[in-house]
Amino acid sequence: MDLKKIKKIPFGDFSEKSRVRWKVEVRRPVVSGERLLAVDFLRNTECTAYKREDSSFRIVCGKKSREVRGIMAADADKPVRVTDEALRAISGCRHEYILISEKDEAALSRFLGGASQNHYIDLLADWAEEVREEQKKRERQKRGGLMDEDYRLCPEALPAGLLEFIRETVLPEDDTLVYKKGNVRGLCYACGQEVRARGQRFRQNERVRCPNCGQEVICVLEGSSAFRADFVENIIAVQKGTDGETVFFRQWLLRRDPSAHWERIEVFLKETARYAVRGRKTAKWQRESKENYYMNCERYDMEEWTRWRDNRIYDGGYYFYPGGAAEALQGTRMQYADLEGYLADKTSRWKNPVHFLEYHAKYPVMEFLWKKGYKTITHRRIGGMSRETRDAIRWQRDSLKECFKFPLRFLRLKLPEEWTLDDIARLNALWQMQGEKLKEEEIRMFLEMRIDTKDVLAALPYASVGRILGYIKKQTEKRQAAFVKRHDWEKPPGFASVAHEYRDYLSECTQLGLDLHNREVLFPKDLKAAHERTMAQVSFEKNKTDQGKFQKAVDRLEKYSWQKDGLLIRPAGTQEELRDEGRALHHCVGGYIRQMADGETAIFFVRKLDAPDTPYFTLELQKKRVIQCRTAHNASYERYPEILSFVQEWEQEVVTGNEGKKKKEEPAA
C-alpha cells in the first residue's frame, strides 16, 4: 500500500469543552488505482471525561489489497503497522459517543456494509482486526515462518519405544503415595499396593517410608490441587513432521492410573503441547491450558490446537525421550548438536534438551560454544540470562570471532569451562573503555578479582587499569591481614567490596573538588581512613547548606516568640538544639530537621522562665495551627491545664493575632 499521497493530508487534535473524546473524519482517496479508506481519529484536547491523553491517529484501509496501515499524528511522515493500542482505541468507540458527520458515516457504510451499532466504528474495528491478522499471516509466510495450521504436519502416532521408556525410566522414579481423607489409607505408586499408615498419619508433601515396600515416598492428598495427586510428569519426544522438513517436540502429560498397575500406559497419555522448528523459525501450540488462583490450579482443554506467543516449556519440568532423535534431526540445522553429550553433562543439574536443540537452530554459535567447551555459557543461555548479560554475546552471528566483542586471544586467559556470561559482560565493558591499551596481565587480574567495571571507571582518566587494580588488591590484602572476626557470619572484605568503597571515595573526592591528579589523593595509603575523612567532610558540607536553610526558617519564626505567667515559647534555634531536645524528652523531634529547614513544619520550645535552657514541652505548628505539644515520653500537653491554657492563649494572641494585625496594616485595594 503506497501511502505517499495519504501522508500529505494533514491531521491533528481538535479542541472542544465537552465529554466527547474523539472526532472522526473520513476520506476516500484513490492511490495506485485503488480507492482507500482513510479514517482520522482526532483527540479532543479539552475533553473532561478522560484523564488519559491518547494521541490522534489515522488508519488507512484497502479493501482490494486487504491491508490496513496506521499513521500517528505525532509522526505523520512515517506510516506504521496498526498497533494493539490503536485497535483498542477504535474498539473502545463501539459504545462511545463520538463526533462524526452524516457524510462520513455514509462513506464508512459504503466501504464496510452491514448494520452498525454506533456510527459504523464497531464494524471498522472488526474489519481492521481481521485484516491485520491476515497481513501477519502473509508476512509470516513470506519470511518462511511457521503458519498457525502447521501443527497438522505433526504425526499422530506415538514414537517407537516411548511406552517402554515410560515403563523402564519414568515409572520406577515415581516416588509418590496418594492418601485418602482421614490420612490413614493410601496407594503407594512405588510398589503399586494399597497401604495403611503405622503410627504417624500421612500428611501433605511429607516424606515417609512406605509401610509395604519401605521406599521413601512423598505423600499427597487424593483430589488436592497438588500436581502429583493427578499426574506423574510431562514427557517430551522428537519426531520429524510429515513434510520432511519440520521437527516437532511433542509433549504429553502422564496421568495417574488409579490402580497403579499401568497395564495400558497409552490410555493415560494426554498430548498437551507441540513445539516446531523449521530452519531458524520456531513455534508452539497447546491443546491444554491452566489457571492458577488461591493456591489452586485448574486445567482445561481447548477446542483445538492453539498457537502460543512464547516458546517456554509447558509446566516446566519433563522427561526427555531421546529415541529417534538422531533420525528426526538429520538434514536440519540441529543435526550436529551434541544431544548425547548435553544429556550426560554434569556442569548443570537442570537441563532443557528442547531449548538446547531449538537454540542450535536459531543461533549457530551455540554449536561452536558447546564443542569448544564453553558449557557454562551454554547452560546459562538455555536456563535464562539476566538483563546485564543478555547482550554479552552476539547470539545471531555465525562464528566465534563475530559473536565476541573483544579479541579471541583473551579467551586463553581462562579455561573454556571457567568462563561465565558475567565475565564476558565485564570484559566487554572494560574493552569498550580501554580497547587496545589493555594488557593481558591487566585483564587476567581484572577477571580474577571479579570486580565491577564501574568501580574502576572514575579512576581511569588518572591511572592505568593495572595501577588501579594493583592498588585495590594491595588495600584488600592489607584489610584482610588486619581483619578480626567478631561474629560467625562475618567474612573478611573481598576485592569487590574494597573496589566499591574505592568508587565511593573517588566520588566524594570529586564532590569536594580534590585534585585526583595528586597521587596521594588518588591512591591514599589507608583507603578506609581516607574514605571516612571524605564522608565526614561531605556530610559537614551538606549540613552547612542545611544549617543555612534551617537558620532562615528560625529567623522567620522569631516573631512568634512570647512569654507570660512564668513560661516562654520560642522556635528551635539550631539543629543541635533540636536533637538535644529529642534526646532529653525521649521523643522523635530530632528527626524534624529537614522538614523545618524546608518550611514544611515549625518546632517551638516551651520553657520555664527560671530555667530557659531546660527542655520542658515541644510544640509543632503547621499552617498557623498547633499539631501537637508534648513533654517527656510523648505525654500530651492536654494533661497539663497550665500548659494547655498558655498554648491556647499564645495561639490566639500571637499566631492568629499577628496574622490579623498584618492584614489590618495592609492598605485597602
PyMOL commands that set and color helices and strands:
alter all, ss='L'
color gray80, all
select helices_A, chain A and resi 4-7+73-75+84-92+102-112+121-142+148-153+162-173+227-230+265-268+325-329+339-344+353-362+365-371+375-383+400-403+408-413+416-418+421-437+440-449+454-457+465-481+495-512+519-522+527-560+575-585+589-597+632-634+637-639+641-665
alter helices_A, ss='H'
color red, helices_A
select strands_A, chain A and resi 22-27+30-31+34-43+57-62+67-72+79-81+176-179+185-188+193-196+207-209+216-221+231-240+247-255+269-278+281-293+296-308+319-321+562-564+567-571+602-608+617-622+625-630
alter strands_A, ss='S'
color yellow, strands_A
deselect
rebuild
show_as cartoon
